[in-house]
Amino acid sequence: MGEPARQAEVVDLGEYLDKTIIELDNTIRELQATRTAFAIKRAVLRAATSGSIQQGAADYETRVGEQRPYEDAQDPAQLIAEAHRRFVT
């Protein structure tokens, strides 16, 4: 067996491992952000090709163009949040 490690070498190794863990955490956060961005883009693509979404958008544009109230419209932020919740879960 060899000699025991000197204290300075152990501290250096500890600092190295701390820095490595921080780098891994940062990389994981970046990958998660990228994954979320791709999931949102995919949801948008699915919505763009959905017949019911296209029909609803056409109806909305017609009503706005004719200056008719859109009685059954809901809060757009709520609709987007619900769509995202359903897509992610």
Order of alpha helices (4+ residues) and beta strands (2+ residues): alpha-alpha-alpha
